[in-house]
Amino acid sequence: MVNLAVRIGKITMKNPITVGSGCFSLDYEALYSPDILGAYVPKTIRAYPWPGNPPPRITETPSGVLSSVGIPSKGWAKFLEEDVPALKALKTPVILSVVGRTEEEYAEIVEFADGLGFLAGIELNLSCPNVKAGGLQFGADSKMAYDVVARCRKKTDLTLIPKLPPDPSHIVEVARAVEAAGADAIAMINSPKAMLIDIETKKPFLGNVIGALSGPAIRPMAVAFVYQVYEQVGIPIIGMGGVTTVRDVIEFLLAGAQAVALGVVNFFDPLAVPRILDGLQKYLEEKGIEDVNSLVGAAHSF
Ligand SMILES: Cc1cc2nc3c(=O)[nH]c(=O)nc-3n(C[C@H](O)[C@H](O)[C@H](O)COP(=O)(O)O)c2cc1C
């Protein structure tokens, strides 16, 4: 028997596979039960209704998806009414992804989330601009990241998982700051900034001008960030960025991720989760590896 179970803070995941926020929904239930996931992360939610960014919001690029959706949100009241019953019925841990425009808004939604009573964890999407700091992303500055995580930490004992933007100059420093502020784990990476220009109209393609890139194009960059952060923090990492195969999952584990999230692969291969889970089990059996945890960080000991 192979052990696939991993620990992320206080959460026991029955396997290391989860999903990237915004890249999966419970509609996949038509194909397979989302309960096969080690944990489920829904689309990021705000406390208040928010329309999101103007269209176009998403398009394909070679080896990637360019998007700028802007986290449209129905707000907390509708979330409670429309989404919570189905989330509560899941038999796998639910990690709710939340966001705010200010520290106060993060703290408020974390307090709401904590009060739900059924969540296993809370992911803080730190790729949002701080409206009180000239629009700088919370996760791009170690002091801002520390402050917002420390403030949210006071509102919950649930497993708290800041999700970091891929800022090459600051990601290691920010990872250390969120650990010092009391984070239980780190999710990384959110999509790096990117854009496309329509050469016929001579205008930026996306309604929001600058968007973010997901998919295979960003995977080696994400692996490098996970590798670097693993060497500097003692808390578990949920790695993501461009995973499409079992091989990619194993690469993230070897770099130091304890769990791995599947993002846009779900868009072009709706059966990616069961395919990769099955492949992971087979890989471990074929290699005679009894515990998936033995792969975590193994690329550091060469
Ligand atoms: C259309 C779309 C929507 C996304 N929405 C969110 C979101 O609401 N919250 C979040 O933290 N990340 C969001 N992401 C980022 C993904 O969760 C993930 O971090 C990123 O896409 C990298 O992984 P991937 O290359 O496997 O997709 C979104 C990505 C896409 C493409």
The ligand as a MOL file (V3000), in Angstrom:
LIG
                    3D

  0  0  0     0  0            999 V3000
M  V30 BEGIN CTAB
M  V30 COUNTS 31 33 0 0 0
M  V30 BEGIN ATOM
M  V30 1 C -9.3140 32.2310 -15.3920 0
M  V30 2 C -8.4750 32.1800 -14.1430 0
M  V30 3 C -9.0180 32.6060 -12.9450 0
M  V30 4 C -8.2490 32.5820 -11.7760 0
M  V30 5 N -8.8150 33.0000 -10.6020 0
M  V30 6 C -8.0900 32.9880 -9.4730 0
M  V30 7 C -8.6670 33.3880 -8.2440 0
M  V30 8 O -9.8470 33.7400 -8.1590 0
M  V30 9 N -7.8800 33.3620 -7.1310 0
M  V30 10 C -6.5650 32.9500 -7.1560 0
M  V30 11 O -5.9090 32.9410 -6.1070 0
M  V30 12 N -6.0030 32.5390 -8.3130 0
M  V30 13 C -6.7310 32.5440 -9.4590 0
M  V30 14 N -6.1600 32.1130 -10.6280 0
M  V30 15 C -4.7550 31.6300 -10.6200 0
M  V30 16 C -4.6860 30.1010 -10.4800 0
M  V30 17 O -5.2920 29.6370 -9.2900 0
M  V30 18 C -3.2250 29.6080 -10.5150 0
M  V30 19 O -2.5120 30.1680 -9.4340 0
M  V30 20 C -2.5150 29.9790 -11.8050 0
M  V30 21 O -3.3830 29.8700 -12.9310 0
M  V30 22 C -1.2620 29.1360 -12.0460 0
M  V30 23 O -1.5740 27.7690 -12.1610 0
M  V30 24 P -1.8720 27.0450 -13.5920 0
M  V30 25 O -0.7940 27.5010 -14.5330 0
M  V30 26 O -1.8250 25.5930 -13.2900 0
M  V30 27 O -3.2210 27.4980 -14.0200 0
M  V30 28 C -6.9000 32.1210 -11.8110 0
M  V30 29 C -6.3610 31.7030 -13.0380 0
M  V30 30 C -7.1230 31.7240 -14.1890 0
M  V30 31 C -6.5260 31.2660 -15.4890 0
M  V30 END ATOM
M  V30 BEGIN BOND
M  V30 1 1 1 2
M  V30 2 1 2 3
M  V30 3 2 2 30
M  V30 4 2 3 4
M  V30 5 1 4 5
M  V30 6 1 4 28
M  V30 7 2 5 6
M  V30 8 1 6 7
M  V30 9 1 6 13
M  V30 10 2 7 8
M  V30 11 1 7 9
M  V30 12 1 9 10
M  V30 13 2 10 11
M  V30 14 1 10 12
M  V30 15 2 12 13
M  V30 16 1 13 14
M  V30 17 1 14 15
M  V30 18 1 14 28
M  V30 19 1 15 16
M  V30 20 1 16 17
M  V30 21 1 16 18
M  V30 22 1 18 19
M  V30 23 1 18 20
M  V30 24 1 20 21
M  V30 25 1 20 22
M  V30 26 1 22 23
M  V30 27 1 23 24
M  V30 28 2 24 25
M  V30 29 1 24 26
M  V30 30 1 24 27
M  V30 31 2 28 29
M  V30 32 1 29 30
M  V30 33 1 30 31
M  V30 END BOND
M  V30 END CTAB
M  END
